[in-house]
Amino acid sequence: MTKCHACGKEEPAQPVCNVCGKTYCEEHISQNRHICFKDPKGVNVGNGTARVYVKTYGTGAAAGTNPPKADYYDQDNFEKKHGYSAKRRDSLWKMIFGSPTYTIILICVLMQIIEVIGFVFNFTPFLYVFYYLSLQPNLPFITSYPWSLVTHMFLHAPVNITHILFNMMTLFFFGTYLEKVIGKKAFIATYLVSGIVAAIGFVAVEILTSGPSTVPLVGASGAIMGVLAAIAIINPNLQVYIYFIPAKIKYLIIFYAIFDFVFMGSGDSIAHAAHLSGLFIGLWIGYYYRKKLRSRRPQEF
C-alpha cells in the first residue's frame, strides 16, 4: 500500500512525482497541490493545463521503482537546487496582493517615488502624472478629469515624507483590522467611497468659502478617516493610542472631529473638510456593517 503525502489516502499503487519522489493520489497530483509544480522540469504544459510527469509506484519488485524519498527532499534539496523557496515567494505574493490594505500601501509608495523623482529632478512626464491624478477644487478641472476624485487618494505631498508615512502607518494597522471584520470587498468599497466623499466635501467647502482654486488636493487621509470611523462604530471600545496614550477608538474619532472642525478654514494646508467628510461617511458605513454583522448567526462572526 502507498500513502498520499497530501491527504494520507492509502492505495495499492499511486503516482510518484519524478521530481520529489513522493507518492500522491490522482486528485492531488493533478491539482497543483505540491511544490514540484513550481519546478519547470517537473511540469508539462499542454492544452492550457499543467501536469506532473509521474511514474507508477507499487509495493512489489514488479513495479520497478524505488520507495519515495524522505519528506525533506522537496524542501531543503529543492531550495538548495534552485536558490529560492517557491513556497515563501508565493506567501509574499499573497501577503501583498491578497490584502487590499497592503496593495493600497504599495501603490501609494510607488506613486510617491514617481512624485519625488518628478519634483526633485524636474522630470516632466512624472510631473504630468501628479498634475492629472491630483484633484483641483474647481468644477472645470473635475469635469475634465473626473478620475481625480479617486486617484488623488493614492498621491501624497511629494516633498513631505511625514504625510505618506503617518497615513500609511495608520492604514497598515487599522486597514488590516477592518478588512478582517467586514471582508476585503467591503473594505475596498469603504475606502474608496470614503475617499470620494471626502474629496467632494472638500471641493464643496472650498468653493463655497474661498472660491474655486487650482491648489491640488492629495492624500489618503479622507479615506483613512472613513476607515477609522467605521471601526469606531463596529467596535467602539477597541484600544488604540493617541500620541502614546491608550484610549478607546471612539474617543480618537471624537478628538479628530473636534480638531478638524476647530481648525477648518485656518489656512494650515490641511484638508480638514476632507477629513470631516470622510469621517461622517465612515460613521454611516460603520452603522450599516454593524447592523449587518449583528444579524448574522454567532458562528459567522
Secondary structure, DSSP 8 states (H G I E B T S, - for coil): -EE-TTT--EESSEEEETTT--B--HHHHTTT-SGGGG-GGGEEEETTEEEE-EEEE-SSGGG-------TTIIIIIHHHHHSS-HHHHHHHHHHHHS-HHHHHHHHHHHHHHHHHHHHHTT-HHHHHHHHHHSB-SSHHHHHH-TTHHHHGGG---TT-HHHHHHHHHHHHHHHHHHHHHH-HHHHHHHHHHHHHHHHHHHHHHHHHHT------B--SHHHHHHHHHHHHHHSTT-EEEETTEEEEHHHHHHHHHHHHHHHTTS-SS--HHHHHHHHHHHHHHHHHHHHHHHTS-GGG-
